[in-house]
Amino acid sequence: MTLRKLQLLCFSTLLGLTLAGQASAQVITAHGIAMNGDPKYNAGFVHFEYVNPNAPKGGKVRMASTGSFDSFNGFIPKGEAADGVGMIYDTLMSGSDDEAFTEYGLIAEKIEYPEDRSWVAFHLNPKARFHDGKPITPADVIFTFNTLITKGSPFYKSYYGDVTKVEDTGNNRVKFHFKEGTTNRELPLIMGQLPVFPEHWWQGRDFSKSSLEPPLGSGAYRIKDFEAGKYILYERVENYWGADLPVNRGQNNFDLVRYDYYRDQTVSLEAFKAGEYDFRNENNSKFWGTMYTGRNFDSGGIVKSEIGHELPRGMQGFAFNTRRSFFKDSKVREAIGYAFDFEWSNKNLFYGQYRRTNSYFENSELASSGMPTAAELKILEPFRNDLPEEVFTSEFKVPVTNGSGLIRSNLRAASRLLKEAGWEVKDNQRVHTKTGEELKFEVLLYSKAFERIVLPFTKNLEKLGIAATIRVVDTSQFIERYRKYDLDMIVMSVGQSLSPGNEQDNYWSCKAADTPGTRNVMGICNPAIDRLIRLVIEAPDRQALIDRTRALDRALLWGHYMVPHWHINYFRLAHWDKFSRPNTPPKYGLGFFTWWIDEAKEDKLREIAPNLKSL
């Protein structure tokens, strides 16, 4: 056999093996993708079940924000972005609010991926347009991705960290390649969440700088008018290219959406009651319990409602910055947790509206409870040397009181822990036995409304000899200090979804702890937690995701990185009676943009409140 024939034979053999391999790896092309299982809505679906597809379009809605804004770029670690600015952008895919984690076509009319999800490709809708009429192209997608990982917030570099390459493959198709060997099933859905920026508009502009120049988008709304720090007005795009897509039908029903800014929540609430704006999702229990009264409520002009949901509540709490020397010891952090009297606060401050939070994934099947299951122990066992023994042997329980305000037993338990950690009381001050360092810290807030909640906590700490002070700063200063981790303790909320994934890395990992601007304010750095994060991200199915997330939850809870606060599993809503909404609410969201202006109600409201500004 000649050398030439041998080369041809080898080539033919290799080609045959390659083609055989390709044939065995099934590639899926579909209208949507679910994290686990199949999408709820089949190909050809017309609209989501929780919308009214015939909802009328029109009217104006006014909303409220607190603080200020100085930027229209919410993708960078600079400035304070205006509320609602995300409405101007479309994403490759769009999620539904009645599934755990599923996405359907938006800019991308189809999604393509192999069974192992080692890459994903999006077939762009040829009708997709920016507001200037120019088509959305693979080049725009590639530009967006590269811009976010090089100039965006640190979150994006981490979130998209498993992407090795993105390319235009022709025929309006863009493909994302993932790291070899990755088992992160979420990656195709993560890329489906990518907003798309117009490359042509950003030429000659610096994405890394905050700006008040209204950007060009492709979404259902665009900026119509604004005054920096005071208000921003969005208008619905009349010729919006995606208005009739199944994911949009019955949504985005308001012609105009305005956000007015107020200096604090008290002023904001009074403005709402006076008719300055239309809708309020209340997060202050005192306000809800005492201040939603008056003639406009009695007349029926304002409607109050409580709407249940199945959204994970995540974790809100007092977050320790473990970069501080006095917070490095978990016994100190655990001891401080004993000083928070939730039962008294709920009774005297919250009007009994809240439940105590016991999980970082509260109000979901992902939350750990009781003793660890056999499946959880199997996951945790390899990390025994890096985790507290209690993770394996004990049920996590937050300290409980009788609500009387007398918490002597809790304070005694706290004192024992502090002594074990080397902190003793001298001259009514808690000091370290070896260094003489005083145990004192600052609770940093950006809202004076929270002072009344923190004060009882600091008074209890004072009984332990711990000097805890409260500092309230303006929002911009708070954000600046937050990004630099220039703080001792803050009140922090960590939101969660029904399908946790890459964002957990941004919350709890060593890498995030060393990167300014991440959500890991606590400075958590534990190899076991890092590995548990990867296991969550790489979960092959729903049950594995549940078990692995519960295991991660236990590791975080027993690390005592936060003093858990409280939660509710319903929305507290108040609105002027000018809206109607679909009969079926979404399970996992509020769905306010599925509501619409009801002309008959609006006419009646004019009779009740003829001087109503928001009409």
N, C-alpha and C positions, 0 to 999 in steps of 0.2 A: 504494500500500500504506500503510495507516494505521500510525502509530507503534506502536500496540498489537500489530498483526500482525507488524511487524518485530521487536519485542522477543520475541514468542513464537517466531518463526522462529529467531532467534539462540539463544534458550534451548534449543530443540529440537536445533539443530545441535551446540551445546556438550555437551548431554546425550548425544547420539549418539556424539560423539567420546570422551567420558568412558567410556561403557559399552563402546565398542570397545576402548579402552585396557585396561579392566579384563578384558575377555574375552581379550586377548592375553597378559596377565600371569598365568600359571598359578599358582594357589595350591595348595600341597600340604598335605594333612591325613594324618597318618601316626601309627603306633605308636611310631616312633623316628626318629632322625636321625643321620647319619654326617657327619663333617667332610668327607670326600671319598668319593664313590661311594655305595653302598647299605649299609644295616645288614646284618650277617651273619645275624641272626635275623629271620625273616619275621613278619608279623602273625600272631598266634595261637600263637606259640611258648610252650612250657610252662615251660622252665627253661633256664639256661645249661648248656653242655656240661661245664663243670668243677666241677659240683656233683653231689652225690648227693641227688636229690629226695626220697628216702625216708629220709634221715638221721634218726636218732632225736633227739628233743629231751630235754634234761635235764642235770643235773649242774652242777658248778661248776668254773670255771677261775680260777686265780690268776696274775696277771702282776706284773711289777716295773717301777718307774720310779725314776729317780734325781733327787734334789733335794727339791723341795717343791712345794706349790701353795697358792694363796690366793684362787682365783676359779673360778667356773663359767662365765665368759663369755670364750670364746676369740676373740671377734670385735672386741675393743677393744684399744688400745695401752696397757693398764694391767693390772697384776697378772700372775700366772702361773697359767694355766688348768690344771685337772686333766686328766690323760690320760684318753682315752676319752669325754670329754664330748660330742664330736660325735655319738656313737651315739644321743643322745636326739632328734636332729632328722632328719626326712626332707627330701629335696630335691624339686624339681619333677620332675626326671628322674634316672635312675641309669645309670652307666656299666657296661660289662662289662670283664672283665680278660683277654679274649682278642681284643680289637680295638684298633686304634690310637687311635681316639677316636670312640665311638658312644654315644648315650644312648637309653634306653628309658623308657617311662612309669613314674612312681612316684606322687607326688601328682597329677601331670597324667596323665590316661589317654590323651590325644592331644596332638600338637603340630601347629601350623598355621603355614605360612610361605610367602612367594612364592619363585619361583625365584631372584630376586636377593638373597634373605635380608635385605631392607630393613626387615623387622619380624618379630616372632614372637608367636604367641598360644598359650596353654596352656589346654586344656580340663580343668578340675580334676575329679578322680574324686569323684563325690558320696558315696562311702563314706569318703573321707579324713577322719580325726578326730584331734584332739589327745587327749592322755591323759585329759583330763577329760570326754571324750565330745562336745565341741563340734566342729562341722564346720569344716574348713579352707576358707576363702572367699577370693575375689579380694581382699577388703579386707585379709586377713592378708598376702597376697603383696605388695601395694602398701605396706603398713606396713613389712614387712621390708626391702624395697628402699630406701625412703626413710630408714629408720633406719640401715642400713649405710653409706649414702653421706654421712650427716650426723653420725653418732656412732660409726661403726665405725673400724677401723684405716685409715690412709691408703690402703692397698692397694685397698680397695673403691671409693673415689672414682675411682681410676685404672682399675681393672678394669672398672667399669661406665660409664666415661666417655663411651661412644658412645650411651648411652641418653638420649633426649630427653624421653620421657614414658612412663608406665605407666598403664593405665586398665582399669577394670572395664567390659567391653562387654556384660554381661548373660549369662544362661544359663550361669553358672559358668565364664566365660571371662575371662582376663586377657591384655592385649595390651601388648607392649613396642615402642615406636617407636624407631628408630635415626636417627642423624644423616643428613641428606640427603647422598647421594653416597658414603656409606661402602661399602667393598668388603670388609669384614671378615666372611668366611664363618663365623667361629667364634662370632659374637655369639649366635645362637640356642642354641648349646650352652653358652655361658657363662651365659646366663640359666637354662638347664635345671639348672645346678649350684646355683641359689639355694636355701639352706635357708629354711624358712618358720617364722616366729615367731608366736605367738598374740597378736594385738593386744589382746584383752581382758585377758590376764594381765599385760601390760606397762603397762597404764594405772595411773598412780600410782607406777611404778617408774622409776628412772633407768638407762637402758641404758648410758650412758657410764661408769658407775662399776662397778668390780669388786665382786663379791658372792659370798657363800657360801650364798645362798638357792637351793636346787635349782630350776632353771627348769622351766617346762612345755614339753614337746615333743610330737612325734608319732611318733618313731622306734620301733625294735624294743626299745629299752632305756630305762629311766629310773633315776634315782638312788634307791637304797634306803637307803644309810647312808654315813657318812663321818666322818673325823676330820681336821680341817684339817692338811695337810702330811704326814699319815701314811698314810692309805688312803682309797680310795673304792670303794664296792660298787654295781654296777649289777644290776638284775633285768630279765629278759626280760618284756615286757608280754604277759600271757596273752591278752588280747583285742585284741592289736595289729591294727589295721585292715588293714595291708598284708601280713600274713604269707603269704598265698597268691598274691600277685602273682608273675608269672614272674621278675622281677628279684630276688625274695627267696626263692623256693622253694629249699630245700636249704641255706639260710644262717641265721645267727643261731641256732645250735643249742644254745647253752649257756643254762641257766636263770639262772646267776649269773656275773658277771664282776667280779673284784676286782683292783685295782691297789694294791700295797703299795709305799711309798716307802722308799728306802734312801739313805744319805748319799753313797755312792760305789759304783763298779762292782765293786770287789773285795769289799766287804761283800755286795753284791747277789749276786754269783756264789756265794759261800760259802753264802748263804741258800738259793739254788736247789739246790745239791748236798745240803743238809741236808733238803730237802723242804718248804721254806717256801712255794714257789710252783712252778708246773707247767711253764712254757714260757719259752724264752729264744732270742731271735734275736741271736746273738753278733756284735759289730762290732769286737772287740779280737783281733787276730791272736795276740798273746802268750797271752792266755787260751785261745784255741782250740787253740793249739799245745802248751800245757804243762799246763793246769789242768783239763781235762775228763777226769779220771781218778779212780779210787777204787772202793770196793766196790760202790757203787750203779750204776756203769757196768759193772763186771765181772758183776754179778748180772743185768743186763738191765733193772734198774729204770729207768735213764735211757738213752734212745736218742739217738745223735748221727746227723745226716744233713746232707748237702750237696745242695741242690736248685737246679739251674740255672734261669735265667730269661732273658728277652729285654728286661728293663727298661732304659731309658736310665739311665746312671749319673751323668749331669750332670758337675759339676766340684766337687771338694774341693781346697782348697789354702790356702796362706798368702795372705791378701787384704791388699793395700796400701790404705790410706786416702790417696788422692791429694790430699785437702784439705791434708795436711801438706806443707810446702814441700819437704822433702827427698825426697818421693816423686812430685813433679810430673813429673820428667824420666823418660821411659820407659827411657832408658839405665841409670839407677840401678836401676830395678825389674828390668830384664833382668839386670844384673850380680848383684844379690842372688840371682836364680834359680840362678846358677851355684854358689852355696854349698850348695845342697840336694843331698845325695848319696843319691838314692833307692836305687841299687843296693846300697850299704852297708846302708842301713836295712832294705831288704827281706830281705837275707841275715841280718842280725844281730838285727833287732827284730821282723820280720814273718814269719819262718820260711818265706820264699819264697812266701807266699800271694797276693801282690798283683801287679798289672800297673800300669805307669805310665800316667797319664792324659794324653792328648794332645788333648783336645777338650772343649768345654763341653757337648757332646752325646754323650759317650762311650757306646760299646756300642749304637749305633743307626745306621741308615742316614743320619741327619741330620748325622753327624760329618764334618768336612772331613778330607782326607788327601791326601798327595802334592802335586803342583802343582795350582793351580786349573784347573778345566775351562773349556771355552769358554763354557758357560752361566754359570758363576760369574763369569768375567771380564766378561761382558756386563752382569751385575748390578752389579759393583763399579766399572766404568769411570767412571760419573758422579761418583764420590766420590774420585777419585784424589788431589785436592788436600788431602783431609782424613784420609787414611790413610797409614801407612808404605808405602814403596815395596815392601818385602818381601811385603806382602799380595798383590801382583800377580806377583812374580818368584820367590818362594822357597817351598820346602816348610817348614812349621813343624815344628821338632824341639826337644824339650826336651834340655838338656845330659845327657850320658851319662857314667858312670864305669865302672871295672872292678870295683867293689865292694870294693876293698882298703882304702878309707879315705884313700888318697893321691890328692888331686885337684889337684895343682899346675897342670896345664894348664888346668883349669877356673878356678882362682883367678887365673891370669895373664890369661885372657880377661876375667874380671870386672874386674880392675885396669885393663885397657885401656879398657873401657867407662866406668868411674868417672872416669878421667883425662879422657876425651873430654867427660864431663859436668861437668868442673870440680872434681873432688874428688881431692885428693892426700893422701899420708901424711906427717904431721909428728908426731914423737915417738910413733910407733906408733898414732896416731889419724888417722882419715880426716876431713879438714876441707875446707871449700870454699875454693877459692883466692881468691875475691873477698870473701866475707863473713866467713870464718873460722869459720863454723858447723860444729860437730862433727856427723858423721853417726852418730846414735844413736837408737834407738827401742825401744819396748816391745811384746812379743808378749803379748796379753791372752788368758788362758784361763779356763775355768770348771771344768776337770777336771784334777786332778793327774796322772791317768793319761797325759795327753798330754805331760807334761814330758820324759819319756824320749825322745820323738820330736823335740821342739823343741831340746833341749840340743845334740845333735851339729850341728844347723844353726847355732845361735848360736856354737858353737866355731869353725866354719868362717868365719863372718862376722868373728869376732875376728881371724883371720889376715889379713883384708882391712883391719883397722883400724876395723871397724864395731862399735860397742858396742850389742849387742842383749840386752836383759834380758827375763826372763819374769815375769809377774805373774799369779797365780792368785787369782781372786775367787769369791765365792759366786754362784750362778745368778742371783739377783735383781739383784745389782749388775752382773753381766755384761749382763743384758738392758737395764738402765737405760742403761748406757754405750753399748751397741749401738744403741739407739734414737736416741741423741743424736749418734752418730758420734764419741764421745769416746774415741778409740782410735787407735793407730798401725797395728797389724797384728793380725789375728785369724786363727784357723783357721776357715774358712767352707765350708759345703757349699751348692751351688746345684743343687737338683733339677730335672730336666727330664722332660717327657712325650714321647710319640711324636707329639704334635701341638702344638708350641709356638705361643703366641698372645699375648694381652693381657698375660700375666704377665711377658713379656720387657720390657715398658715399665717395670714395677716393679723389674726387675733392673738395667737398663743405661742408662736414659734420663736426659737432663738434668733433666727435671722431677722424677724420682725422686731424683736427686742433691741437689736443693734441698729435699726434703721429709723431715723427720725420720720415722723408723720404717719406711722402705722397705727393700728388700733391696739397694739400691745403696749398700752400705757403702763400696765403692771410690771413690765420687764420680765415676763415669764421666760425662763430658759431652762428646760429640763429635757434631757434626751428621750425619756419615756414619752413625754407629751409630744415631742417632735415626731416620734415614730407612730404614735396613736393618730396624730393628724393625718399622716400618710395612709394609714390603714382606713380611715374614714374616706379619704379622697379616692382610694383604690377599691372600695367595696364593690364586689361583683354583682350583688343583688340587694333587694330591699331589706331582707332579714339581716344580712351581714351588715348593712349600713346601720340598722337599728342597734344591733349588738355592739358594734364598734363605737358608735356615737355615745351610747350609754357608758361604755368603758372610759372614753375620753372625759365624759361628764364627771365620773367619779374621781378621776385624777385631778381635775380642776377644782372640784369641790373640796377635796381633802388637802389641797394646797393652800386653802384659805387666802386666795388672792383678792377676793372681794367679800364684803359683808353684804349678804343678799338683802334686797329690799322687798318689794311687793309687786303684785300684778293684778289685772282684771282680765276676764275673757269676754268682754263685750265693749262695744263702742258707746261712749256717752256723747250723743249728738244733740245739737240744737240748731234750728234753722227757721228763717222766716218762711211762712207757709206759701211758697211760690213754686215748689218743686213737686214732681211725681217721680216715682222710681219703679223699677221692675218688680214683679211679684216675687221672683226668686232671687234672694241675695246671694252673692258669692260666698263660698265656705271660707276662703282664705284671704279676704280683703274687704274693704269698705265699698269699693265700686262706685265712688261718687261721680265719676265721669260717665256712668251709665244712666244717671239721673237726667232729667230735662225740665225746662221751664214749662209749667202748666198754665196756659193763658187764662183759663177760667179761675184758677186759684190766684193768679196775679191780679186779675180784675177785682176779685173780692178783697184782696189785700190792699188795693188802692183805696177801697172804701173804709177799711179798718184803720189804715195808717196812710193818709193821703200825702204826708210829707216825707215818706220813706225815701231816703237818699239812694238806696241801692236799686230802686226801681228804675 
